[in-house]
Structure formats: structure tokens, C-alpha cells
Amino acid sequence: MVGFEEGYKFFTDNSAAIVGAELSNSYVGTVDKEIKKLIDDLNAFEKFKTSPKMLKGDIAEFWHSDTFNIKAALERSDHRAFVDRSHDFASTDVSTNFGHKYGLKFYGDGQASAKAQSISVFQRFKEYQNSGGKDGIEKFLADRGFDDVDTVLNDPIYSGQIRVIPRDQLEEATKWLNRMIQTEQARRPEQVHHYQETLDLLSDRLKDNEGVESIPLSKNEAEELATLAKQGEVNAEDLGLTTEELIKFDHIMQQAFKAGLTAATISVMLKVAPEIYKAISYLIKSGEIDSKQFKKIGFAAVSGGAEGFIRGTVSSALTTCCKAGILGETLKSVDPTVIGVVTVLTMNVVKNAYYVVAGKKTSHQLAGELVRDMYLSTCSLISGSITQAFIEVPILGYLIGSFIGSVVGSFTYDIGQKAIVAFCVDSGFTMFGLVEQDYKLPKNILEEIGVETFDYETFDVDSFEVDTFESETFNPDTFEPDTLDITFLRRGVIGVSKVGYLD
């Protein structure tokens, strides 16, 4: 039962760090996935025959959508944007899962882009006629989903869409739209609406008004990207869109804090569960509630939450730094579970070292507990990796295996420890300093062989005794033959990882 309790205790300490590491690994993985999607989407235009000037609008759609998603991943937002690639009449270029719709126009200058974004239904019909269209206005509108001819002719065809144009054209486009509004107010007030709505919804980026935005793009930058995309040579490093560049200190701390809270919650549950079980068991057996047991539940919740938060936060921050490449390219491939285990081992050593300095533990005990933790960590890692392969639910599969490995490791370590200590008793071996060999004789043996002993640093107060006398009595002398007493010394365990002579 002791082995199970020790294994379970190690698992509760280990689980907080593992959860923190796995959550950060998932976080960095999500950011990296969105970056790779942007590069793949742009390089998908490789060998297109379309010129960069014509292709820049398609490139802008994927750029804005994917950079928005990268930013959303960085901020741990569930908002996402999608390129629709629809060629229907007045169709949306980029849709989202939070309700916003976007239309993009990347024309030669700000006036041209603004004009294209503000075109009305009637203006589009006239363009249709000028290009050779034969349908009348009613059929033209009916084929495109409009019913009431009189009410929609002056509406913008991109009504409700946020109009995105190149970054360097925003100022010019705004001035042109303001000028058109002032002009039409004087001569054709009915035309003001489609210009005004375009002005109100004009932007150079996608944004959800919660801090997530796409990266603005100029016309020339879009053309340069189109040129690279046609050659299949777009890469994240040249664009400055790598995890090393994007994940900042604020992101690391925010992710660590969030992971720490999750780890603390799980740690509290694992710490409190055994105490609740004991309280319920006592209630069933005695029919009474033990107040001391509820105090233990509260203490377990406080200590478990605090330790879980610290372990989860530290392992999360380390994992984010490693997987993002902030600590070097080599550590990007490190397994997050290994980071979690190393975090637990390091924090245990620090805590035990403090106890050694405070005189509550010896250096032998510190070394012995380190070896034990390393053995249990190995068992936990192996078992967790095996179960994760069968239970593909993130974190859960590994935690189940880690629990099994910790308990089994605790039992096998105790058995092995007993065998090692028995060997050290017989041979005098110190197991490289992990077992202390004490050769001091017990006090009773020293006294038996005539060696005087004394307790130092003690003070005995002299006592006063009244002189007395006794009447003379006759005591016959007795004769006792000399005998030889033989005492066999036996070595055994006299302390934690300590072998010496038994009394």
C-alpha cells in the first residue's frame, strides 16, 4: 500500500507539469500549423500563367485570411477566416466563423479600388450591357437573386461586406469617397448611400474587434508575393512569419498562466480525491463525519493547487520557449513530456536541497530521492508513451499511462531497493555513495566491553542527601566462578539508506 501511495503522489506532482507542457506544445503547434498553411496556400500558385499584376488580388485573399488566422492562434482565439474562392455575383471573398464578411479589391490606385468597392447594382448592370449583355434589367436582377427592382438599383452590390484594399491606397480611397459623397449630395442624393456605406466599411485589414487582425498588404507587396508564389519560393523566414519571430514574451507568459491554471485544477482534483474517499469511507463505517478529515481535504486542495500552478506554469513556459525555437533550433524537437519530467525532477531537487540546508534531510537522503524520482520518471514516460499510442485523446492517454507507470515503478523500486540494501549489508558496498555505511558500535556494546561513555553538553545538578546508617548484619560471602560472555554483532538497516551495527 505504501508503494501505491508513493507512486500516486509522484503522479500527482508529475501530472501538473505534463499538462502544462502538453498545452504549450499544442499552442505552438497551432501557430506553426497556421504559418505552414499560409506558405502552402501561396506556393499553390506555382507555375500559374497569370501575370503578378492580375494575380495579386488572389494572393491578397489568402494573405489576409491566413495572417488573420496566425494572429488568432497567437492570441488563443477561436476566430478563423476562410477564402471562399467563389465567382458568383457579388460573392464574398473571405468569410469568417464570427459573422464578418470581406470583399477585397487590389486595383492600380486608391481611386480605382474604391470605385470597384462602391459600385452599385445599376452601375454593374450598365457594365453588363456595355460588355454585350442582352438581358433586361428585371431578368438581370432576377438571375442574381434580386426581387424588387425599384429598391435595389442604387444599393452597393457588396452591401454588408467589409471592403479591404491595399494599405498604401487607404488614404487616397478615403479622399475620393468623401469627394463623391459631397458631389452626389448636391445633384443625385440617391447615389450617396453606396459611397457612404463603402466609406464606413473601408479597411486595409481583416479584424474581429477583439484584438485579432490580419497583416495589411500594399499593392507592390502583393505583386512581389505573386511573383514569388508563381515560382514556388515563398518561405516563412523571408516573410518574418516564424514562431521565433511571432511568439513574444507576453504570449509565453499568457500561455504559461493559462496552462498553470488548468494544471492547478487537475492537481487539486488528484490531491483531494483520496482524502474525499477516506472521508466517505469513515462515514460509512462509523456513521459520523470526521472533522479532521475535512481539514485534510482543505489542506490538500490548497497545497495541490499551489504546487500544480507552479509546476504547470514553469513547464509551460519552458515548452513554449523550446518548441518555438527561442532557445535554439535543436530544442524545437524536444518531447514536451520530457520537459515536464525534467521540471518535476528539478523542482524536487530544489525543494529537497532546501531541506538539507535547513537540517531536515541529509545529503544521502537527497541523492536517494533523486534516484527514486528518476526511476519513477522513466517508468512514467515509457508507460505514458505506450498508452498515448492507443488512446489518442490529447493529454488523457498519456496521463493514464503515467499513472500506471508511476505506481508500478514505485512497487518495483521498493523491491529493488530492498535487494540493494540487503546486498550492501552483506558486502559493505555503498552503492556509489547512495547507501551510508556506519561502523560505530552501539552504546550498550561499548559499555559491555568496558568502554566508558558519556553524554557531552549535559548538566547534572548535585542533589543533597541526608547521612544515614544501618545496623550491622551478617552476610556470608558467595563465590561466583568467572565466565566468558560472547556477543555476536549483526549489521542491518538503522536508517534511511543507512547500514550499521544493530543493538
N, C-alpha and C positions, 0 to 999 in steps of 0.2 A: 504493500500500500504506500510505503514511503517512496518507492521508485515512481509510482504513478503520480504522486503529488509533486515530486521534484520535476518530473517530465512535463506535467501540466503547467507548473509555474514558469518553466523555461519557455513553453509555447506561448503563454500569455505575454511574456516580455518580447518574444520574437515576433509575434503576430503584428504588433503595432508598427514595428519598423518595416516589416514586409509590406503591410498595407500602404504605408507612406511611400515606399519605394515603387510599388506597382502603380499607384495612382499617378505619380510623376512620370513614370515610364510611359503610361498611356497618354498623358498630357503632351509630352514631347513628341510621341508617335503621331498624335493627331495633327500637330503643327507641321511635322515633316511630311505627312501624307498630303496635306493641302498644298504644300510647296511643290511636291512632285506632280500633283495634278495640274498645276499651272504650267510647269515646264512641259509636261506631256501634251497638254491641250495646244500650246503654242507650236511645238515641234510637229504636231499632227498636220500642219500646213506645208510640210516639206514637199518640194517638187511641184507645188501649185503653179499653174501658169499665170495666174492673176498678178498684175503688177502691184508693188508695195503701196502705191497711191490708192488703188482700188481695194486692196486687202486690209488696209489699216483699220477700217470700221469693224471687220470681223475680229481682228486681233484685239481691238479695244473691248469688245464684248467679253471675251474670255479673260482679259487682263483685269477688268473691273470686277467681274464676278469672282474670279479666283483669289485676287488680292483681298477682297472683302472677306472671303471665307478663311483666308490665312489670319487676318486680323481677328475674326470671330474666334478661331481656335486659340489664339494667343490670350484672348480675354475670357476664355472658357464660356463663350456664348453659344447657345443652340441655334442662333440665327444663321441661315445659309441662303446663298443666291445661286440661281441656275440660269444658264444660257439656253433659251428655248429653241433657237435656230428655226423659227417659223417664218414663212414668207407670205402669210395671209395678210389681207388688207389691214393696215394699222395695227399689226400684231406687236406684242411686247417682245423686246429683245432680251431682257433679263427679268425673270420673276423671282420671288422670294417666298420663304415659308412664314414671313411675318406680315404679309399683306401688301407690301410696296411693289409697284411695277415700274420698270425703267425702259426708256427708249433712248438709243444712242445715235448721234449723228456726228461724224467726223469729216466735215467738208473743208474746203480750201481756206476759208477765213471765218471770222466770227459772224459776219452778216449772213453768209450762206448757211452756216449751221443753224443759226437762229431762225432764219426763214423756213428751212426744212422742218424744224421742230414745231413751228407755229402754223403750219399750213392748215387751212380749213377744209371742210368736206367739199364745199363748192369749188374751191381752188383746185382740189385734187380731181374733181370731175372735169374741169376745164383742161387740165393737163392730159387727162384720158382722151378727151376729144381731139386735142392738138396732136396726140400721137397716133390718131387714126381710129379711135374707138367709135362704134356705130350706135351703141345703146343710148336710149334717152335717160334723162335724169332719174326718173322713177325706177326703171329697171336697174340702172347703175346702183342706186341706193338699196333696192330690194335684194340684189345679189350679194350685197355686203352687210346685210343684217339690219338696215335702217328701215323704219316703217313710216314715220311722219316726215315728209319732205320739208314742210314749212319750218319745222323747229330745229332741224339739224344742219341746215346748209351752212350756217355761219359758225358752227361748233368746230373746235380743233379735232382733227382725226385721231390725235393721240391723247384725247381727253382722259384725265386721271393718271397719266403716266408722268413720272419724274423725268425731265429731259436732260440728258447728260451730253455735254460737249467737251472738246479739248480744254485743258487747263489754261492754255495761253490765249484762248478765244473768249473766255468768260466776260471779261470787261467790255470788249467790243460788241459782243452779242447783247449784253445788257443795255448798252447805249442805243443800239439800233432798235431794240424792242420798245424802249421808252420813247424814242422818236416816233415810231409808228403809232404808238398809243395816242400821243399828243396830236398827230396828224389826223388820225381816223376819228378822234373825238369831235373834231370840227366839221368833217364832211360826211363820214359814214359811221355813226356811233355803234351800229350793229356789228361792225368788224372789230371793235375793241376787245371783245371777250377772248377771242382765240390768241390775241397777242398778250393780253393781261395774264391769262392762265399760264401761258408758256413762261412769262417772266417770273411768275410766282413759284413755278416748279423747276426753274432752271438751276442746274448744278454741274459741277465738274467731277462728281464722285458719287458712289453709292453710299448710303448711310442709313442706320436704323434709329438714329436719335438716342441711342443708348451707349454711344462711345465707339461703336464699330463702324469703320469706314473703309472704302477701297482707296487705293493709291491713285491720285489724279495723274492723267497722262496728257502730254502735249501732242499736237499733230505730228511734229517731227519725230518725237519719240515713238509714236505709233508706227510711223513708216519705217524707222530703223528696226523696230521689233519685227515688223512684217518681213523685212529683208533677211533678218537672221532666221526667222521661222521658216521661210522658203528654203533655206539652206540646212535646216535642222540643227542649228548651232546655238539655240537659246539654252543658257545654263544659269542655275541659281546663283552661283558665285559672282558672275559678272553683274547680275541684277541686284546684288546685295540682299538677296532673299534666302538666307540660310538661318538655321537655328542659332548658330553662334552670333549672328548679327541681330536677329529679331528678338530673342529671349533676353530680356534685360533683368536687372536686379529686382525691380518691382514685380515682374512676372514670377521670378523664383520665389520671392517671399510670399506673394499672394497664394501661389500654388502650395507652398510648404505649409502655410497657415490652414488652408482648406484641407489638405491631406492630414495634418495633425489633428484637426477636429474629428475627422472621420475615424482615424486610428484611435483617438481617445474614446470615442463612443464604443468601438468594438472592444477595446481593452477593458472598459468599465463592465460591459456585459460578461466578458470572460472571467473577470475578477469576482464579480458579485454572484454569478451563477452557483458556485459551490457553497457559498455562505447561505444563499437562499434555500438551497437543497437541505443543508444542515438544519436550518430553522424549521422548515416544513417537516423534516423527519422527527425532530424533537417534539413538535406539536402533535404529530400523530401518535408518538409513543407515550407522551406524558399528559397530553390534553391541555398543556399550558404553553404560553409563549415565553421564550427566554429573552429578556430584555438585553442581556449581554450579547446575544447573537445578532440582534438588530444593530447594536453598536458596531459590531464587526462588519456588518453589511455596509453601513455608512462609511466606515474607515476604508473598506475595500474599494468603494466607489470613488472616494476622494483620491486615494493613492493610485488606483488604477487609471483614473482619468488623467492625473498629472503626469505620471510616467508615460502613459500611452501618447499623450500630446507631445511630450519632449522627444520621445523616440521617433514618432511618426514625422514630426517636423524636421528633425535633423536628417533622417534617411531620405525624406522627400527632397530637401534642398540639395543634398549630395547627388541624388539620382538625376535631378534636373540639370545640374552643372555637368555631370558626366555625359549624359545622353545627348545634351545639346552641343557638346563639343567645347564647352567653355574651359574645361580642364585639359584639353588636348584631344587630338584625333583618336589616339589609342584607346582612351577610356569610353569612347562612344559605343563600343561593342560590349561593354561590361554588362553582366546579367544583373538586373535590379534586385533579385533575391540575394545575390552575393553582397550587394551594398547594404541591404537590410541586416544581414547576418553580421557583417563587419561592424555596423553601427551598434548592434546589441553587444558584441564582444568588447568593443572599445569602451562603451559606457559602463559595462560591468567592471572592467579593469579599473576605470577611473574611480568608480564608487568603492571598490574593494581596496584600492590604494589609499583612499582617504581613511578607511577603517584601520589600515596598517599604521598610518601615521598617528591616528588617534589612539593606538594601542588596543583596539578591539579585535584585531586579527593579526596573525603572523604572516611573514613573507611566504612561508611554506603553504599556508592556507590559501593565500592569493594565487600562488603558482598552481596548486592543486585544483582550485575552482576554474582557473583559466583553461587548464587541460580538459576538465569536465565539460565546460561550455563549448570548447572547440569540437569535442567528440559529439555532443548533442547537436551542434550546428551542422556537422557533416551528415548525421542521420536525418536531420530535418530537411536539409537541402535535397538529399537523394530521394527520400520518400515523397517530398513535395513535388519534385520534378516528374516523378512517375505518375502520381495521381493527376497532375495537371494535364498530362498527355491523354488521360481517359476522361476526365471531367473538364471540358473546355470552357466552363464558365470562368471568366477572369477573376483572379484572386481566390475565389471559393475553392477551386480544385487544389490549388497549392496549399491553402490553409488546412484543408482536411488531411492532406499528406503530411504536412508539417506537424500536425498534432500527433498523428500515428508515429512518425519518426521520432519525435521528442520523447514520447512515452516509452517506446521500445528501446530507444537509445539510453534512457535513464535506467531501465532494468538491466540491460546488458552491461552498462558501465559499472553498476554496483557489483555485479557478478565478477567482472574483470578486475575491479578494484580490490575485492576480497582476495582473489587469487594472487594479485601482485603483492599485496601486503603480506600474505602468508609466505610468499617466496622471500620477501625482504626480511621477515622474522627469522627464517632459517638460514639465510645466506649473509645477512648484513648489508645487502645491496641497498643503495639509496635511491635508485631509480632516477639517476641524474639530478639528484637534489630534491626530488619531489617528496621523498619519504625521509623523515628525520630519524636518525639512529641515536638514541640516548643511552649512554653506558653508565650512568650514575646508579649506584646501589641504593635500594630503598632504605629509609631511615631505620626501620626495625632490624634489618640485616646488619647495618653498621653497628647498632647497639649490641646485637647478639655476639658479634666478633670482638667486642671490647673497644670499639672506636667511640670516643666521646663526641657527642654532637651538641650543638647549642643553637638557639634561635637568636639571631642578631637583631639589633634595633628593637629590643623589647625592654620594658622597665617593670621590675617587680618591687612592690612596696614592702618593706620589712614589717612584720607583724609582731605584736607583743604577746608573750605567753607567760603565764604565772608559773613559778617554780613549784613543783610537786614532788612528792616522794612516795615510795611504795615499800611496804614491809617486805622483809626478806622471805623468799620462798625457795624451795629446793627443786631444782630442775636437773635431772640426770643428763649427762652428756650422751649424745647419739652419734652413731658412726654411719657415714654415708660414703660408699665407695665412689671413686672418680669414674665418670662416664664420658664417652665421646659422642657429641651430637653432630650429625651431618645434615646440612641444609642444601638442597639442590635448587639452584637459581633457574628460573624459567623466563624466557623473553616473550613478549606479546605486545599487543596494541595498548598504549597508555594514553593516547590522544588522537586527534585528527591527523592522519598521515604521520604518526609518531610511534616508533617502536622503542621499547625499553624493558628493563627488568620489572617483573611483577612482584608485588608484595607477597 
